[in-house]
Amino acid sequence: MDNKKKSDLFDEKAPASVLLIDDHPLLRRGIIQLLEMEPDLVLAGEASNALDGVQLAVELDPDLILLDLNMPDINGIETLKLLRAEKISSRIVIFTVSDHEEDVVAAIKAGADGYLLKDMEPEDLVSQLRQAALGRMAISEKLTSLLAEALRNQRSKPAGPDISSLTAREMQILRQVAEGLSNKMVARRLDISEGTVKVHVKNLLKKLNLRSRVEVAVWAVQEGITQRQ
């Protein structure tokens, strides 16, 4: 038991590797300089376009990908879809100037693990990257209510999520996901395999008609799921 705890601590303290995909060299340079000052975040690589970014993601398998939304030729949403099609398991966070509801919702529905605005303070960006690396939601604070409202509006059109369809174990895992825990961390907490967690997450997403962990987390918090026994 002691060995397991020790190894868990080691894993959590290991620096998180970050891949930058952005067509602005000046911004990439600024982010790289920011990462160089943080011992728990390290640069894995950088790319100025979608195709190079996807190739690097496959080769490097970084913990975290910071992805620009507005790039020429292939934009961030399409790049995100390409990354997910390649079965990239990295946490992918959109980094953009756009705070439009359509862009935020489109990114989350395409499989983004977060959505951050480029006008945020450097220390806030570092804090959010740390959250993302730990498997938690990374959303600029002013966008949280916007996203929750958008998801609520979309649920009112067709049939909304039905909690009664979830098993006791799925409800248990739903609460962990709502806290922002990664599959690995949920598995540790519940003392089950990571593969089992993945299956349960996939099932509960399907049952709730939601497409990403971020959607689950925002919805669960808004519905007060984490406060229920």
C-alpha positions as CSV (number, residue, x, y, z in Angstrom):
1,M,0.0,0.0,0.0
2,D,2.8,2.4,0.9
3,N,4.5,1.7,-2.4
4,K,1.4,2.5,-4.3
5,K,1.0,5.8,-2.5
6,K,4.6,6.7,-3.1
7,S,4.3,5.9,-6.8
8,D,1.1,7.9,-7.0
9,L,2.8,10.9,-5.5
10,F,5.7,10.6,-7.9
11,D,3.3,10.5,-10.9
12,E,1.4,13.5,-9.8
13,K,4.6,15.5,-9.2
14,A,6.2,14.6,-12.6
15,P,6.4,17.7,-14.9
16,A,3.5,17.9,-17.4
17,S,4.6,18.1,-21.0
18,V,3.0,20.7,-23.2
19,L,2.7,20.9,-27.0
20,L,1.9,24.3,-28.5
21,I,0.0,24.5,-31.8
22,D,-0.4,28.2,-32.8
23,D,0.4,30.1,-36.0
24,H,1.7,33.2,-34.2
25,P,5.5,32.8,-33.5
26,L,5.5,35.7,-31.0
27,L,2.8,34.1,-28.9
28,R,4.5,30.7,-29.0
29,R,7.7,32.4,-27.8
30,G,5.9,34.1,-24.9
31,I,4.3,30.8,-23.8
32,I,7.6,29.0,-24.0
33,Q,9.2,31.6,-21.8
34,L,6.4,31.3,-19.4
35,L,6.8,27.5,-19.2
36,E,10.5,27.8,-18.7
37,M,9.8,29.5,-15.4
38,E,7.6,26.7,-14.1
39,P,9.3,23.5,-13.0
40,D,6.1,21.4,-13.2
41,L,5.4,22.3,-16.8
42,V,7.8,21.5,-19.7
43,L,7.7,22.2,-23.4
44,A,7.3,19.0,-25.5
45,G,7.3,20.8,-28.8
46,E,5.7,23.5,-30.9
47,A,4.0,23.7,-34.3
48,S,2.7,26.6,-36.4
49,N,0.0,24.7,-38.3
50,A,-2.5,21.9,-37.8
51,L,-0.8,19.1,-39.8
52,D,2.6,19.5,-38.1
53,G,0.8,19.8,-34.8
54,V,-1.0,16.5,-35.3
55,Q,2.2,14.8,-36.4
56,L,4.0,16.0,-33.3
57,A,1.2,15.0,-31.0
58,V,1.3,11.5,-32.4
59,E,5.1,11.4,-32.0
60,L,5.5,13.1,-28.6
61,D,2.3,12.0,-26.8
62,P,2.3,15.1,-24.6
63,D,0.2,15.4,-21.5
64,L,-1.3,18.6,-22.7
65,I,-1.9,20.4,-26.0
66,L,-2.6,24.1,-26.1
67,L,-4.4,24.7,-29.4
68,D,-5.1,27.9,-31.2
69,L,-8.7,28.3,-32.5
70,N,-8.1,30.6,-35.5
71,M,-5.4,29.2,-37.7
72,P,-5.2,29.5,-41.5
73,D,-6.1,26.5,-43.8
74,I,-7.2,24.2,-40.9
75,N,-8.7,25.9,-37.9
76,G,-8.6,24.8,-34.3
77,I,-11.9,22.9,-34.3
78,E,-10.9,20.8,-37.3
79,T,-7.5,20.3,-35.8
80,L,-9.1,19.1,-32.7
81,K,-11.2,16.6,-34.6
82,L,-8.0,15.4,-36.4
83,L,-6.3,14.9,-33.0
84,R,-9.2,12.9,-31.6
85,A,-9.4,10.8,-34.8
86,E,-5.8,9.9,-34.2
87,K,-6.9,8.7,-30.7
88,I,-4.7,11.3,-29.1
89,S,-5.2,10.9,-25.3
90,S,-3.6,14.2,-24.4
91,R,-5.7,16.8,-22.7
92,I,-6.5,19.4,-25.4
93,V,-7.2,23.0,-24.4
94,I,-8.3,25.6,-26.9
95,F,-6.4,29.0,-26.5
96,T,-8.1,31.9,-28.4
97,V,-9.3,35.4,-28.4
98,S,-12.9,34.4,-29.2
99,D,-15.4,34.4,-26.4
100,H,-18.3,33.7,-28.8
101,E,-20.8,31.1,-27.5
102,E,-20.8,29.2,-30.8
103,D,-17.0,28.7,-30.6
104,V,-17.0,27.6,-27.0
105,V,-19.8,25.1,-27.5
106,A,-18.3,23.8,-30.8
107,A,-14.9,23.3,-29.1
108,I,-16.4,21.4,-26.2
109,K,-18.6,19.2,-28.4
110,A,-15.6,18.4,-30.6
111,G,-13.8,17.0,-27.6
112,A,-11.8,19.9,-26.1
113,D,-10.9,19.5,-22.4
114,G,-10.9,23.3,-21.9
115,Y,-11.2,26.7,-23.4
116,L,-9.0,29.6,-22.4
117,L,-8.8,33.2,-23.6
118,K,-5.6,34.8,-24.7
119,D,-6.2,38.0,-22.7
120,M,-5.9,36.2,-19.4
121,E,-3.1,37.0,-17.0
122,P,0.1,34.8,-17.3
123,E,-0.3,33.5,-13.8
124,D,-3.9,32.5,-14.4
125,L,-2.9,30.7,-17.6
126,V,-0.3,28.7,-15.7
127,S,-2.8,27.9,-13.0
128,Q,-5.3,26.7,-15.6
129,L,-2.7,24.6,-17.4
130,R,-1.9,22.9,-14.1
131,Q,-5.6,22.2,-13.6
132,A,-5.8,20.7,-17.1
133,A,-2.7,18.6,-16.6
134,L,-4.4,17.1,-13.5
135,G,-7.4,16.1,-15.5
136,R,-9.6,19.0,-14.4
137,M,-11.7,21.4,-16.4
138,A,-9.8,24.4,-17.8
139,I,-12.3,27.1,-18.7
140,S,-11.8,30.9,-18.4
141,E,-14.0,32.0,-15.5
142,K,-16.1,34.4,-17.5
143,L,-17.1,31.6,-19.9
144,T,-18.4,29.1,-17.4
145,S,-21.9,30.6,-17.0
146,L,-22.0,31.1,-20.8
147,L,-21.2,27.4,-21.4
148,A,-23.7,26.2,-18.8
149,E,-26.5,28.3,-20.2
150,A,-25.7,27.1,-23.8
151,L,-25.8,23.5,-22.7
152,R,-29.0,24.1,-20.7
153,N,-30.7,25.6,-23.8
154,Q,-29.6,22.7,-26.0
155,R,-30.9,20.2,-23.5
156,S,-34.4,21.8,-23.5
157,K,-34.8,21.1,-27.2
158,P,-34.6,17.3,-27.3
159,A,-34.9,15.0,-24.3
160,G,-32.5,16.0,-21.6
161,P,-30.2,13.8,-19.6
162,D,-31.9,11.2,-17.4
163,I,-30.0,10.4,-14.3
164,S,-32.3,7.5,-13.5
165,S,-30.8,5.5,-16.3
166,L,-27.3,5.5,-14.6
167,T,-26.2,2.6,-12.5
168,A,-24.9,3.2,-9.0
169,R,-21.3,2.9,-10.2
170,E,-21.9,5.3,-13.1
171,M,-23.3,7.8,-10.6
172,Q,-20.3,7.4,-8.4
173,I,-18.0,8.0,-11.4
174,L,-20.1,10.9,-12.6
175,R,-19.4,12.7,-9.3
176,Q,-15.7,12.1,-9.7
177,V,-15.7,13.5,-13.3
178,A,-17.7,16.5,-12.1
179,E,-14.8,17.2,-9.7
180,G,-12.6,17.3,-12.7
181,L,-10.6,14.1,-12.0
182,S,-8.9,12.2,-14.8
183,N,-9.7,8.5,-15.5
184,K,-6.4,7.6,-13.8
185,M,-7.3,9.5,-10.6
186,V,-10.9,8.2,-10.6
187,A,-9.5,4.7,-10.8
188,R,-7.1,5.3,-7.9
189,R,-9.9,6.8,-5.7
190,L,-12.3,4.0,-6.4
191,D,-9.7,1.2,-6.5
192,I,-10.7,0.0,-9.9
193,S,-8.8,-0.2,-13.2
194,E,-8.5,2.7,-15.5
195,G,-10.0,0.6,-18.3
196,T,-13.1,0.1,-16.2
197,V,-13.4,3.8,-15.6
198,K,-13.1,4.5,-19.4
199,V,-16.0,2.1,-20.1
200,H,-18.2,3.6,-17.4
201,V,-17.5,7.2,-18.7
202,K,-18.3,6.2,-22.2
203,N,-21.6,4.6,-21.1
204,L,-22.7,7.6,-19.0
205,L,-21.8,10.1,-21.8
206,K,-24.1,8.0,-24.1
207,K,-26.9,7.8,-21.6
208,L,-26.8,11.5,-20.7
209,N,-26.5,12.5,-24.4
210,L,-23.4,14.5,-23.6
211,R,-20.2,14.5,-25.7
212,S,-17.4,15.4,-23.4
213,R,-16.2,15.3,-19.8
214,V,-16.4,19.1,-19.7
215,E,-20.0,19.0,-20.7
216,V,-20.6,16.4,-17.9
217,A,-18.7,18.4,-15.3
218,V,-20.5,21.7,-16.1
219,W,-23.9,20.0,-16.3
220,A,-23.4,18.1,-13.0
221,V,-22.3,21.2,-11.1
222,Q,-25.3,23.2,-12.4
223,E,-27.7,20.4,-11.5
224,G,-26.1,20.0,-8.0
225,I,-25.1,16.4,-8.7
226,T,-21.9,16.6,-6.7
227,Q,-23.9,17.6,-3.6
228,R,-26.2,14.5,-3.7
229,Q,-25.6,11.4,-1.8
